[in-house]
Amino acid sequence: MSDYKLGLDYAKAQDNLDELSAYKQQFHIPKDADGKALIYLCGNSLGLQPKSTKAYINQELEDWANLGVEGHTEAKNPWLPYHEFLTEATAKLVGAKPIEVVTMNSLTANLHFMMASFYKPTKERYKILIESDAFPSDKYAVESQLRHHGFDDKDGLILWSPREGEELLRNEDLEAILKAHGSEIALIMVGGVNYYTGQFLDFKRITTLGHQHGCKVGFDCAHGAGNVDLDLHNSGADFAVWCTYKYMNSGPGSLSGCFVHDRHAYDKDLNRFTGWWSHNKDTRFNMRHEFDVLPGAEGWQLSNPPILSMAAIRASLDIFNEVGLEKLIKKSKKLTGYFEFLLKDLGEDTIRIITPENPEERGCQLSIQVLNADKALHDKLTEAGVISDWREPDVIRCAPTPLYNSYEDVYNMVEELKALL
Ligand SMILES: *Cc1c(COP(=O)(O)O)cnc(C)c1O
């Protein structure tokens, strides 16, 4: 990618050439007190609101106002099967078959529901492997699963750590752990795209390795969904979970997505927590039937879902579906490569990027360490109108998203950073 050039003219020219540039207009871009658009590079934390979202939610509010309970069947988009309207686009976005995905609950809750089915410890095989720098909620979740099953949460946890002096995880080190401890590990559960470094792990390699050692394998894709090509079905993973409020632009605290590989789709003996929404749709309302679990990921639903949140997810998925993952990732790689090029030009003794250099091993996020900087630098960036996020001890995370960030956004961000150094 050495054909990037410095200067604002180049950024503007790239925006003109960019076939996705018009999508920025489809989003509400937050503004400063003077009404000037901020440079929003925080889609890894909370994605921006599509302008269409309001109409999708209003439709459901209207139908609720006009129809009351009848809306379950009579709404323009009937609420009973509403989650099914999200299935196909979700499956496409994460590289799954429709039967493998469902939208339900929140992320950490889904992680627990998946572990209820796929963490089946025995006396000999009870440990859980997680990356050492896992997102705190994931670490708390797996520790509490260990305790729930009567194990010690220190003894039961195996950490896959970067080597001394490094930030990124190496597959060879996972191989070594599995060689030494594979028979003790019941579950490998790692963040597919690390929230801190932005490293996108090799799902297929990890899954194959885990399965060879008799472990179940699951991924938290909170930082992957809507950002990278997860290709979940082909990875062979047993399960995956993600949220829809980061790169999937569905609003604060919105519902989570869940993937269960179709090799488990018809396994009625798999232990799980159930509710009326996991029950056969044809007899669900007869109420007095023996439990009859739905096939596929839908069979893990518990409750009738919040339609207003699902409406926001639909609004967003319609945009993703229109653009298509291929074009999205093509732009993403180019835009993030450009960002990297400009940052490197600031001097590699000032700026260190801890995210992998290989575009196949990252999404759009770059995690930047600035020499001798502390949180004050991040605060000044915010004052200058650049919305990024700070992670202790010394990392600024910036995620130029291909749907609503431009080359000019990236150029301006680096100019603001340069002015502060
Ligand atoms: C964002 C994120 C979460 C947040 O969990 P919620 O249950 O949605 O609050 C959990 N895990 C990872 C890896 C995340 O990136």
The ligand as a Gaussian input file, in Angstrom:
#p B3LYP/6-31G(d) Opt

LIG

0 1
 C      -18.177000      -4.336000      24.277000
 C      -17.807000      -5.662000      24.802000
 C      -18.557000      -6.272000      25.830000
 C      -19.720000      -5.556000      26.473000
 O      -20.622000      -6.467000      27.009000
 P      -22.183000      -6.110000      27.216000
 O      -22.710000      -7.363000      27.779000
 O      -22.727000      -5.765000      25.851000
 O      -22.266000      -4.939000      28.137000
 C      -18.173000      -7.533000      26.255000
 N      -17.115000      -8.175000      25.696000
 C      -16.372000      -7.612000      24.714000
 C      -15.214000      -8.343000      24.126000
 C      -16.694000      -6.336000      24.257000
 O      -15.958000      -5.767000      23.301000

